[in-house]
């Protein structure tokens, strides 16, 4: 597999796409846990967490930090930076470890761990994808440092648009686990999510347009000059080699400058 092959480009795009989704889920998941961390006594299902409020505040801070690290990893992957893969793997491993502990704690204290389960599940899938990338034959083509520059803009644009869609729909995706007394608390940051989604969508559209324009404006490869014989004609000379012997010789003369 070569870096410019269609399969390599597709796999790089899938990696950036899943890493973007994971980073977005992680940041939003950490922010969403703030309700249970700061006001556990406001809901009967969260009341058992009150004695461990400090722990859930810690979950919020660490999870948001991991999500921000994931966003940084996406930026580095798009740029093709040398430390991009290492940063992505660090964020995924940390997210998986903290997420599993968070799930286990919530199930033990209140009998449920949603929506953390969805965040952890997405993180694990993305981690498996990135570990598979390191298979020698696969990494030879997927290596993000060898990606063409024009490809990076389209991948970054698609990632930004994906995150915009997540900002606009997260309140509906999480409504089932964040609705109490008929109020959907996942919609608490509606204005912030809407504005963030618009900015991300504009950024993504700009990157996609720029990348597509660069692909269309790609110059045609130079035509190879026709090969010419270095001599333009031969002079046939008939010479005598004595009274009874004659021989023919060809004298090649080079092209004269115009």
N, C-alpha and C positions, 0 to 999 in steps of 0.2 A: 504494500500500500504506500502510495506517495502522498505528500502533503497537498498536492494539487488535484488529486483524484476526487471524483464525485462522492465516493463513500466517506473519505476523510473529511470533506467539507460538511457532509450531513452529520457525522458523528460530533464534530466540533460544535455545530449549531445545536444539536440535542443537549450536549453538555452545558452550554451557556444557558439554554432555555430552562433546563431543570435546576441549574444553580440559581438562576434568577427567581424562579418560583419558590425554591427552598428559602432563599434569603428573605423574600417578601413575607412568606408565611411565618418565618421565625420572628421577624421584627413585629409583625402584627399580633402574633401569638403572645409574645412577651408583653406587649402593651395591653393586650386584652386581659392578661392575668392580674393587672393592676387592680381591677375591681375586687377580685377575691382577696388580694393581698392587703388592700387598704381598708376595705369595708366588709369583712367577712360576716359580720353580725347582721347585715342588712338583708340577707337571704338565708332561709332555713337550711338549704342544701350546702351553703358555704360555712355555716356556723361552726362545724367541727374544726375548721382551719384556724379559728381565732387564737388558740394557744400557740400556734406556730406561724403567727403573722410575720415574724422576722424572716422565717425561712422563705415564705412566698414573696416577700419584698426582694430577697436575694435572688430568687428565681427570675423575677421581672428584670432586674438589673443585668444579670448574667445573660439571660436569653436575648435581650435587646442588643447587648454588646456582641454576642455571637452573630446575630442577624446583620449588624452593621459590618462585621468582619466578612460575612458572606457577600454583602453588596460590594465591598472592596474587592473581593475575589472576582466577582463578575466583571468589574471594571478592568482588572488586571488581565483577565482572560480575553476580553475584547481587544485590549491593547497588545496582547501577545507577550506580556512581560515574562522574564525568566522565572520569577517567583510566583507566577499565577497559580500553577497547579498545586504547589505546596500550601499556599494561602487557602485555596479552596478545600483541600484535604483537611487542613487544620480546623476550618470552620465546620466542616461536615462531621468530623470525629468529635469535636467539642459539643456540637449540637445534639448528636446522637447520645453521648454520655449524659449530658445534663437532662435531655429529654426523657431518657429511660428512668433516671432517678426521680424526675418530676412525676412521671406517670405512676411509678410504684408508690410514691408518697401519697398522691391524691387518692389512689385506689384504697390504700390502707386507712386513710383518715375519713374519707367521705363516700367511698364505694364507687367512685367514678373518676375518670381522668380526661374526659372530653372537654375541650377540643384539642388538648395537647397530643392525643393519639394521632390526629391527622397531621400535625406538624412533624412528629417523630417519624411517622410512616413515610412522608415525603422526603425527609432528610435521609432516611435509610436507603430509599430507592436511588436517590442522587449519589449517595456514597458508593453504592454498588456499581453504578455507571462509571464513576471516576476511577474506581479500583480496576474495573475491566479495561479502561483506557491504557493502563500501565502494562498490559500484555505486550511484550516486545514487538511483535508483528503489527499490533494495532497502534501502539504509541509512535512508531516510525512515521505513520501518516497523520495521526491526530495531533501530535505535538503542536501546542498553541503558539510557540515561538516561531514556527515556520509557516504560519497561516498568511495568505496573501493580504495585503493592506486593504484592498477593496472589499474583501469578505468581512473584515472586522466591523465596518460601518453598518452593513446590513444585519449582522448578528446583534450588534449593540442596539440598533433600532428596534428589532423584533423583541428583544428583552425588555426594553423600556415600555413598549406597547403592552406586553404581557403584564408587567407590573401595574400599568395604568388600569387594565381590566380588573386586576385583583383589588385595587383600591376602590373601584366602583361597585364591586359585587360582594366584598367580604361581609357586609352586613346581612346579605341574604344567605350566604353560605353558612354563616355561624348563627343564624337566627334560632335554629333548633336547640342549641345549647346555651343561648344567652338571652332567652326570653323568660321573664318572671313577672307575674301579675299583668300579663298582656303587653309588657313593655320590652322592646327589643334593644337590649343594652349594647349590642354589637354595632348599633347605629349611633352611638354616643358621639363619635368623632366624624359625623357626616360631612361637615364643611371642610375639615382638614383633609379627609380622604378624597373628596371631590376635587379640591384644588390641586392636591398632589397628583391625582390621576390626570388632570388636564395638562399639567406641566410635563409629566412623563410621556403622555401621548404626543405632545408637540415635539419634545426631544426625539422620540422614536421616529415620528414622521419625517423630521428633518434629516436624521441619520440615514433612514431608508432612501429618501429622495436623493441624498448626496451619493450614497453607495450605488444606486441604480444609474444615476447620471454618469458616474465614473466608469461603470461597466459599459454603457453605451458609447462613451467617448474613447474607448480603448483604441489606440491607433492600430492600423493594419500592419502586419509584419512586413518589413522591407522585402522587395522582390530581389531575388538573386540575379545578379548580372549574368547574361549569357556568356558562356565560355568561348573565347575566340582563339583561333590558332595564331601564335605570335608572328607568323610570317605570312605576308599577303600574296606573294607570288614566287614562282620559281623561274629561274633563267636556265634555259636549256642551252648548254654549250657543247659544241662538237669540237673536239680537239684531236689532233693527230699525234700518234706515238711512234712515229717512224714512217717509213715508206709503205709498209704493209699493214700496220696496226692502227686501228682507230678506237677511241674510247669515248663514252658519253658520261658527262658529269652533271650533277644538279647542284646549283649554287643557290642557297636560300638567302634571301635578303629581308631584313626586318622592316616592319612598317615605318614609314617616314612620319615624323610629327606633322600634324596639320598646321 
